[in-house]
C-alpha cells in the first residue's frame, strides 16, 4: 500500500452486517483504520465525534438514509470524500449524489480491488484539493494556473514568504534548480500582492544578448522603454538571470539603481530567478526564496502526481482511475533531476501510453538507474554524477564550453576530457 495512505481513518456505513464486516476486514488488511456504523444516524454520530478521512456508505438504511447523512456530514466537513455503494438499479440516484458533493460510487457486488483503487483515488484527490486550499489561504491567490501544489512543511513556510513578499516592494530573488517552478512562484508573488491589478511581465534572460539587452529592457532611448514600460506599476520577472554575462549584469545593476526615468509610473518591483550555484549576494540583494528540489520533499510526489493526472485526463479525455502501487513506488523512488516539471511530463506521457484504468511502471518510462532504492558502487555513482554534471553545465551555458568550465572552476582542458570521456557533444546544447 502507498506509504502516504497508511493509517487513514475510514467510516463505513451499511445496514447489511455481513457486508459491513467484510468491507472492514478487507480494507484493514490493506492498512486502513476502519470504523463501522449500521445506519445513517449512527454514521452521523461517529462523524461528529471523530475526524475521518473518508466515508463509504450505502444509500438505503433505517433511521436515517445515506442521502440525508451525506448532506449533514458535508455541511460539517465539505472537504471529506464520500463513496456511495449502490445496486445496479439505483445508478441514477448515485449519479445525482455526485452533483451534490459525493466523490464516487461503486456497484454491488463489490470488487475488492476496485473498491481499494476508488478509495485511494478519492483520498488523493482530497489531498490535492486540500493543498490548493492551503495555498490559497496562505498566498491569497485564485488563478488556477498559478497554484503551487504542496502539502510539505517546507513549502508551507515558503508560501508564507511568498505572501510576505507580495505585500512589499523589495526585489525578490528566487533560487531553485531547473524545473522547480520558479516562474509560478514569481507569478504567485505578483498576483497575491498589492500589484496584482498591474502588469506582470517576464522574460527569460537566455534570449538576451549584448546587442539586444539594452533595447529589450529600456528601449532605444530614455522614455521609450520596452519591458520597463510594459511592467510600469507592476512586476518585472527576469528569469534565469545567471545566463547574463558579467557586462550585462553590471549594466542591469546600473539600470535598477536608476530605473525611474524609464517608466511613467515610478513604481516597479523586480523579481530575479536563477539556479542556486550562480547566486552571489553581493550582485543581487532582496528577499531570498529558496525552492527545495522535489527529491527533498517526497511527501509532495503523490499529491502532485494526482494533480497532474487530473489535469491530463481532462485535456486528453481519457478515463484513468489512478496509479498502481508499483507505479507510485516508482515515482517515490525516482530522484527527479528535473524536478516538478519532469514529474508533470512523466504523468502526461503515462496518460497517453496507458491503455488500462491504472497507470503502471511501464507507462511511466522511468529510468531505473535513477532510482533511490537500488544501491550502486561509489565508482558508478561518481560516473553518473560527472556525466549529469557536465550535461547540466553545458545546458545552462548553451553549449559554451569555456563558460561551463568557468562555472565548474575546472581548466578547459580537463572539461574537454570529461566531455570526451562521456561522449558529450556541446553542439547539442546550442
C-alpha positions, 0 to 999 in steps of 0.5 A, a space after each residue: 500500500 502507498 506509504 502516504 495512505 497508511 493509517 487513514 481513518 475510514 467510516 463505513 456505513 451499511 445496514 447489511 452486517 455481513 457486508 459491513 464486516 467484510 468491507 472492514 476486514 478487507 480494507 484493514 488488511 490493506 492498512 486502513 483504520 476502519 470504523 463501522 456504523 449500521 445506519 445513517 444516524 449512527 454514521 452521523 454520530 461517529 462523524 461528529 465525534 471523530 475526524 475521518 478521512 473518508 466515508 463509504 456508505 450505502 444509500 438505503 438504511 433505517 433511521 436515517 438514509 445515506 442521502 440525508 447523512 451525506 448532506 449533514 456530514 458535508 455541511 460539517 466537513 465539505 472537504 471529506 470524500 464520500 463513496 456511495 455503494 449502490 445496486 445496479 438499479 439505483 445508478 441514477 440516484 448515485 449519479 445525482 449524489 455526485 452533483 451534490 458533493 459525493 466523490 464516487 460510487 461503486 456497484 454491488 457486488 463489490 470488487 475488492 480491488 476496485 473498491 481499494 483503487 476508488 478509495 485511494 483515488 478519492 483520498 488523493 484527490 482530497 489531498 490535492 484539493 486540500 493543498 490548493 486550499 492551503 495555498 490559497 489561504 496562505 498566498 491569497 491567490 485564485 488563478 488556477 494556473 498559478 497554484 503551487 501544489 504542496 502539502 510539505 512543511 517546507 513549502 508551507 513556510 515558503 508560501 508564507 514568504 511568498 505572501 510576505 513578499 507580495 505585500 512589499 516592494 523589495 526585489 525578490 530573488 528566487 533560487 531553485 534548480 531547473 524545473 522547480 517552478 520558479 516562474 509560478 512562484 514569481 507569478 504567485 508573488 505578483 498576483 497575491 500582492 498589492 500589484 496584482 491589478 498591474 502588469 506582470 511581465 517576464 522574460 527569460 534572460 537566455 534570449 538576451 544578448 549584448 546587442 539586444 539587452 539594452 533595447 529589450 529592457 529600456 528601449 532605444 532611448 530614455 522614455 521609450 522603454 520596452 519591458 520597463 514600460 510594459 511592467 510600469 506599476 507592476 512586476 518585472 520577472 527576469 528569469 534565469 538571470 545567471 545566463 547574463 554575462 558579467 557586462 550585462 549584469 553590471 549594466 542591469 545593476 546600473 539600470 535598477 539603481 536608476 530605473 525611474 526615468 524609464 517608466 511613467 509610473 515610478 513604481 516597479 518591483 523586480 523579481 530575479 530567478 536563477 539556479 542556486 550555484 550562480 547566486 552571489 549576494 553581493 550582485 543581487 540583494 532582496 528577499 531570498 526564496 529558496 525552492 527545495 528540489 522535489 527529491 527533498 520533499 517526497 511527501 509532495 510526489 503523490 499529491 502532485 502526481 494526482 494533480 497532474 493526472 487530473 489535469 491530463 485526463 481532462 485535456 486528453 479525455 481519457 478515463 484513468 482511475 489512478 496509479 498502481 502501487 508499483 507505479 507510485 513506488 516508482 515515482 517515490 523512488 525516482 530522484 527527479 533531476 528535473 524536478 516538478 516539471 519532469 514529474 508533470 511530463 512523466 504523468 502526461 506521457 503515462 496518460 497517453 501510453 496507458 491503455 488500462 484504468 491504472 497507470 503502471 511502471 511501464 507507462 511511466 518510462 522511468 529510468 531505473 538507474 535513477 532510482 533511490 532504492 537500488 544501491 550502486 558502487 561509489 565508482 558508478 555513482 561518481 560516473 553518473 554524477 560527472 556525466 549529469 554534471 557536465 550535461 547540466 553545465 553545458 545546458 545552462 551555458 548553451 553549449 559554451 564550453 569555456 563558460 561551463 568550465 568557468 562555472 565548474 572552476 575546472 581548466 578547459 582542458 580537463 572539461 574537454 576530457 570529461 566531455 570526451 570521456 562521456 561522449 558529450 557533444 556541446 553542439 547539442 546544447 546550442 
